[in-house]
Amino acid sequence: MSRRGSRRPPLALATAGIAVAALLFLPLVYLVIRAGTGDAWDVVFRERTLDLIWNTAILVAGVVAATLLVAVPLAWLVVRTDLPGRRFWAVAGALPLVIPSYVGALCLLGALGPRGLLADALGRELPELRGYWGALLALTLSTYPYVFLLASAALRELDPALEEASRSLGRSRATTFRRVTLPTLRPSLAAGSLLVSLYVLSDFGVVSLMNYDALTRAIFLQYRSLFDRTPAAALALVLVALTMLLLLAESRLHRKGRLHRTSPGVSRALRPQPLGRWRVPALAFCGLTVGGFLFLPAFVLVYWLVRGIERGVDVPVSEAANSVLASGLAAGLAVGGAVPLALLAVRYRSRWRLLERAAFAANALPGIVIALALVFFAARYVPFVYQTLTLLVLAYVIRFLPQALAAIETALRRISPSVEEAARSLGRSETAVLARVTLPLARAGIGAGAALVFLSAMKELPATLLLRPIGFETLSTAIWRETSVAAYSQAAPAALLLILLSAPFLLLLWRRDRAPSASPD
């Protein structure tokens, strides 16, 4: 048994945890300071702001609905049926996660836009793709894997007895799926929908490329066009308020009734349901989904790359090196900051868990809000770090540290406290036990947390645009620079490099989660 709560943490560990939590709260402090001015509230209640809120809300609702319609059937076919090539579809369904949303948007514009590849093949101009429907399609491409992965995990863990009992009462498979399976999946679908909603709220690249007036685009334009940053901060405050509402709604839904296994022990393997005459339509659905959301962007990028090579486009080696440098530093620092918070939450008195819960709130803040806050504090209080790599890396750490925290916490909970107690009984100090026993045993979770932060930092666009040092270009900013002037062939090498550098980390995470020792997400 763990004696969690009976010991005090080392002073250095407690100090480090408090310092990290305080750092993560900087953006919220900034917004509170800005909200205290009268001008900020005038901006919030303008008619234009209400229009932006409405535009953002309907985009979130549309993308969530679209991802559910795509991901839930795909997950059910992959996990619960005798679909041919299920392992391939499971991997291919998750791979769009390595494609940044703004890369997906530019691929859609290049393929389906008025003068895209399809228009060239047909010999006529197609309707304009930009606007609400273009943003919805691009964001669905980028976010449906979140719901797909969570729904797949939930379907694998589903107690077969629930569905068997429903079928024994004479209900059809369709009725059983609607009245038994879907309610059981509700917590996973709610969590996936929350991730999608937060992603859409914080997205900047897609809404900008698609010329859709959402809050993030308006914040960026306000920041760039006005000397007074108060309007941008006021809109950021509105964005944070919407984020908090989403978190509250998901929390209330999560507290509702849940279905558990009817018996303990090892779960029985689920028997794949035969598709029969639906096999061909099922394969067509999977092929259309993976083809449109994975192979189409890949084909467009390769086509542009070939055209770029013919025109003598250079490979962005320095931009790739800068991306790896900044993301690698952020991954290391985020893990270093997450370790004390995770240790305090898992191994010591329950009141320390408040710091950990507060740290997770930072993950709900969009990158553009964090960038605005850091610009404010750096310009006023630490001007020597303004427009330096330090400030950019700090933004990545604040934005993505909760991802590292979640992975490290999961690893620490798998370590029996008796191992640490045995080390202390041999005369080892608290610090020595942490350094020589606990952290080595948690290295898998630490590595996974670093990989998650690295992946996310590589793709981060708004914070990079606002905070990068002068002359410091990354792959994301190179893509943005070229696509903003419709130079797609020049953007293709950077986009492909970004995907190729990110894919191995996603594969490692996927293999780790599929390993027998790994718990489901």
N, C-alpha and C positions, 0 to 999 in steps of 0.2 A: 504493500500500500504506500501511496505517496504521502509524504507529510507536507504537502504544499500548503503554505500559509503559516508554518511554524517557525520559519527562519526569515531573517532580514537579509536582503541582498548586499553584496559588497558596495561600499560607498561609490567606487568608481563606476560600477555597473549602473547604479541608480542615477548617478549624475549624467552619464551618457544617455540613458533612456529619456530623461527629462529634457536634455538639450536637443535631442533628435525630435521629440514631440513638439517642442517650442518652434523649431525650424519649420516643421510642416505646417504650423499655424500662421506663418507669416502672411500668406495670401489672404486669409480671413481677416487678420488684423488690418491689412491694407484696405480691404473693402469697407470695414467698419469705419475707418478714418475718413475715407472718401464719402461714405453715406452720410456723415455728419454735416455735410454742407448742403445748403438749401438748393443750389443748382442741381445737385444730384437727384433730388426728389422731383424736381421739375422735369428732368429727362425721363424718369421712370414713368410718369403719368402722361407723357405725350401720346397723341394718337398714333404717331409713327411707331412708338415702342409697342403699343398694343398690336399693331399689324405684324411686327416682328415676332412677338410672342405667339400669335396665331399661326404664322407661317412655320415657326419652329415646332409647335405642338402637332400640327397636322402632318409634318414630315416625320416626326417621331412615331406617331400612331400608324402612319402608312408603312414605314419600314418594319416596325414590329409585326404588323399583320402579315406583310409579305414574307418575312423570315420564318414565321410560324407555318405559313402555307407551304413553304419550300422545305424547311428543315425537318418538320415532324414526319411527313410521309417518307422522306429520304431515310431518316433514322429508323423508322419502323421496317422499311424494306430491307435495310442492311442488317438489322439485328434480329428481326423476328420471322423472316421468311427464308425460303430456299432460293433467293435471288442468285443467279450465277455471278461469280466474281465478287462476292460480298467483301472480301478483304481489300480488293482494289478500290471498290466504291467507298469503303470506309476511309481509306487514306486520301483518295482524291477529293472526297467531300470536305476534308479539313484543310487541304492545301491552300485554298484561297486566303487563309489567314496570313500568309507571307506576302500577299499583294497589298501594299498600302492603298487606302481608299482613293487617294488622289491619282494613283497609277491606274487603278481600275476605271476611274472616271475618264482619264485621257484615252484609255484603250477603247472605251465605249464610244467616245466622240470620234476617234479615228476609224472605228469600224462601222458605226451606225449613224454617224453625223450626216449633215446635209451633203458634204463633199468627202465622205469617208470611203473606205474600201468597198462596202456594199453598193454605194451610189456609183462608184466607178465601174463595178461589175455590171450593174443594171443599165448604165448609160444615162442616168437621170438623177437629179437632185432629190434627196429625201427630205421629209419634214424635219424641222428643228428639234433636236434632242434635248436642248438645254431647258432649264426650268424645273418645276416640281417633279415631273415624271423622270427626267434624267437623273436628278439627285436621288430619287427613290430607288431607281434601278441600280445605280452605282453603289449606294450604301447597302442595299440588300446583298449585292455581290460580296461586299467586304465583311458583313456581320452575320450572315446566316450560319457560318460554322460555329459560332458561340452556342446557338440553340441546338444545332445538330449534335455537337459533342456532348452537351449536357443531357439531351433527350436520349441519345444512344446509351450513355452510362446508366440512366434511370431505367431504360427498357431492359438492360442486361440484369439489373438487380431486382426486377419486378417479380413478386411472388407468383408462380404459376397457379397456385391454389385459388387465387382471386378470380382469374379468368375461367378456370375449370369449374368453379362453383357457379359462375354466371351461365356457362354453357350448359351445365347440368340442369338448370332451371328452364331450358328451352330457348334461351336468347340466341339470336344469330351472332355471327362474328362481328358484323357492323355495329349491332346494338351493344355487344360486349365492349368493343373498342370505345364507343362513345360514352358509355355509362360506367365503365369500370377502369379501362386502361388510361383514358385521358385524365380523369380526376386523380388517379395515382401519380400521373406525371406532373400535376399542377405545380408543386414546389420547384421542380427542375425547369419547367417552362417559364415560371415566374422569374427565376434567377437568370435564365438566358435572356428573357425579354428586358430585364433590368440592365444587363450588360449592353444589349443592343441600344436601349434608350440612352444610356450614358454616353455611348460612342457617338450616336447621332447628335446629341446635345453639344458635344465637344468638338465635332468635326468642323474643320475649316476649309480643307482642300477641295472637297467635293462641291460644297455649296458655292465656293468661289468659282471653280471651273465651270459649273453649270449655271452661273449667274442667278442663283436663287437667294432671295433676301431672307437669311436666317440671322439669329442673334450673333453668332460667331463672326460672320462676315461683316456685319455692321460694326462690331467692336473693333475689328482690325482696321476698317476704313476710318472710323472715328479716331483711332490712335494715330494713324498715318497722316491724316489731313488736318488735325487741329493741334495747336500748341497746348491747349488746356486738355488734360487727360481726364477730367471729371466726367464728361459724357461717356467715354469708353468704360470707366470704372462703374458708372451707374448701370450701364447695360450688362456689365459683367456680374453685378450684384443680382440683377434679374435672372441671369443664367444660373447662378448658384442657387437662387430660390427655387427655380424649376427643378434643379437637381435634387434638392432636399425634399421636395414634394414627391418625386419619384421614389426616393429611398424610403420615405414614410409609407407610401402606398405599397411597396413591395414588402416592407416589414409587417404591415397589417395582414396582407395576404398570406405571408409565410406562417403567421401564427394560427391560421385556421386549421381545421382538422387535417390530419395526415393519416395515411394508411400504412400499416406496418406488416411485417411477416406474421403469418398466423402461427408459426412454430419456429423454435430456435434451431441452430445447427447450420450445417453447410447447405447452401441453396442447391436445388435441383437444376440441372441444365435445361434451358428452355428448348422445346422441340420446335424446329423451324416449321412454319406454316406453309403448305404447298400453295404456290401461286396459280398453278394450273393454266387456264386460258388467259390469265392476267399477267403472265410472265413477259410477253412481248411489250404490252403497254408499260409495265414496270421498268423494263430495261430502257424503253424510250424516254421515260420520265428521268431516270438517273442520267442517261446520256445527255439529255437536253440540259439538265441542271449543271452537271460537271462540264459539259462542252461550253455552255454559255458563261459560266462563272470561273472557269479555270483555263480551258484550252483556247477560248477566243482571245482573252488578254495575252496569253503566251504567244499565240500566232501573230497578233498585231505587233507585239514588241519585237519579235524576230523579223517580221517583214520590215519594220522601221529600221531595225539594226542593219539589215542588208542594204537598204537604201542609204543609210547613213555612211556605211563603209564605202559605198560607191562614190559618195560625195566627199570622202576624206574626213569624216567626223572622228575626233580623238576619243580615246577611252579615258574616262574621268578618274584617273589613278589617284591624283591628289585629293579629290573629293571623297573617294572611297577610303583613303587613309585617314582623312579627317573624321569621317563618320565612325570608323572603327575606333579611333582614338577617343572621341567624345563619348561614344556609347560604352566603350570598355571602362573608362574612368567612372562613368555614372553607375555601371553595374557593380564595380568594386566598392564604391562609396555607399551605394544603396544597401548592399549586403552588410557592410560594416555598420551602418546605422540601424538596420533591421535586427541584427543579432541581439543587442541589448534589450530592445523592446520585446522581442519574442521570448527571451529568457525570463524577463520580468513577468510577462503574462502567463507563462506556462509553469514556471518553477517557484514562484514566490507568492506573497500574499495577494488575495484577490483584488485589492484596491489598485494594484499596479496594472490590472487589466483595463482600467479606464484609459491609461495612456495608449494602450494598443488599439482600443476602439476609436479613440480620437485620431490616431494615425491613419486608420482606414478611411476616415472622412476626407483626407487629402486626395484620395484616388478619385473622388467625385468631382474634383475641381478641374475644369478644362485647362489645357496647356496655355491657352491664350490668357486666362485669368492669372495663372501663376507667373507668366512672363510680365504682365502689367505690374504685378506686385513687386517683383524683383527689380524692375526698372525704377520704380518709385523709391524703394529702400536703398538701392545702390547709388542712385543719383543724389540722394539727400544725405546719407549717412556713411557710405563706404565708396566714394567716387573712384577710388583706385581699382575697383573690380568691375566698374561699368564698361561694357563692351569688351569683356575678356572671356576667355574660355572657361574660367572659373564660374562665372555667372551662368553660362549655358549649361554646364554640367550640374550646377546646383538646381537649376530648373528641372532637369531630367530626374534628379534624385527625389525632389519633392513630389514630382508627378507620379513616379513609378515605384517608389520605395514600398508602398503597400503590397505590390505584387511579390517582391522579395520576402516581405514579412509573412505573407500567407504560406509560401513554400517552406520557409524555415520553421514556422510554427508547426506545420504538419509533420516535419521531420522530428522535431523535439518531442512531440506527443507520442511518437513511436518508441522513444527511448525510455526504458524502465527507470524510475527514480532510484530503484535499489542498486543499480550499477554505480550511480553517483554516491549513494550512501556508503557503499562498500569502499570506494576510494577515500571518502572523508574519514572512515573508521581507521584507515591506515595512516592517518595523520596529515593527509593532503589538505591544503587550504582551499577555500571556496574558489579563489581565482585559479589555482592549479588544477582543480577538478574541471572547471569550465574549459580551460585551455587544452588539457591533455586527455580528457575523457568525453565531455559533452559535445564539444564542437567537432572533433574528429568523427564521432558517431553520426553527427548531423550533416556531414559533408555533402551527401547526395541532395538534401534539401537546399543547402547553401548554393550548390552548383545550379540547381534548377531555378532558384530565385535570381541568380546572376544572369542566367540565360533569358529569363522572362524580361528582365529590365533591359538587357542588351537589345533584344528584339524590338521592344517598344520604343526605345530611344532612337534606334536606327530609322524608324518610320515617322517620328514626331516632326510635324511641320510648323505649326504656328509659333511655338516657343523658339524653335530654331531660327525662323525668319526674324523675330523680334530681338533676339538676344545674341546672335552669333557675332563674333568680333569682325571688324572690317577686313575684308579679304579672305575670311574663313568660310569656304564653301563646303557643304556636305552633299551627299547624294540627293537628299530630299530637297535642298535648296536649288541644286542644279536642275532637278526635274521641274521644279516650280518655275525657275527662270525661263526655261525653254518652252514649257507648255503655255505660259502666260502670253507668249507671242506666237502660239500655234506652230512652233518648230518641233514637231513630234519626232522626226528622225534624229534630231540632236538630243532629244530627251531619252530615246530608247536605250542607249548604252548605260546611262545612269540607272534607269529603272530596272533593267535586267541585272545589273550588278547588285542593286539593293536586294532584289529577290534572291539571287544566288548566295549572297552573304547571309541572308536570314534563314533560308531553307534548312541548312544543317542543324541549326539550333531548334527549329520547330520539330524536326525529325527526332532529335535526341529527347526532347520533352515528350513526344508522342510515344517513343519506345519505352521511356521511363514509366509513363502512366499505364502502359500495357503490361509492364513487368509484373510477375506474380506478387512481388513484395510491395508494390505500390498500391495505395488505397485509391479508390475512385475519386474523381474530382467532385 
